[in-house]
Amino acid sequence: MEGIAHSQSGIVASPQSRGRRGRLVRRVILFQVKLMADGMRDVVMSPLSIAAGLLGLVSRNGSAELYLDRLMRFGRETDHWINLFDHRSAPNDTPSLDRIAEQIEEALRHDYENGGLSARSARALAEAAARLREKAAR
């Protein structure tokens, strides 16, 4: 079977399978963060759109839709920034949630490679997982 290796204690995931699982976990976590950001934006924009509409109704200088147009432009910009469904590919210098996640991941990887807190945490998690596997095997 692909992605499965055998050990003395039973079946364990191969490095290739663990890599795919790691990517999946990363994508799920990032998607949840993006959903949260998108939801917060919607919660904020809903009352702002009503306020923009009311301001447009009472404006006397012929700019009835100015405030709503600005809010819509802001919404489009934040939509690009959040990139909820990964349908936009932005240059590396463009700020986005994807870029922030990459920077955090890079910092954690660097810390891990230098034996910092991430490495100690990873070892502790691996030991806890091994203990759980041992208990499950009994």
Secondary structure as GFF3:
##gff-version 3
##sequence-region A 1 138
A	DSSP	beta_strand	4	7	.	.	.	ID=ss1
A	DSSP	beta_strand	10	13	.	.	.	ID=ss2
A	DSSP	alpha_helix	15	58	.	.	.	ID=ss3
A	DSSP	alpha_helix	66	82	.	.	.	ID=ss4
A	DSSP	alpha_helix	97	113	.	.	.	ID=ss5
A	DSSP	alpha_helix	117	137	.	.	.	ID=ss6
###
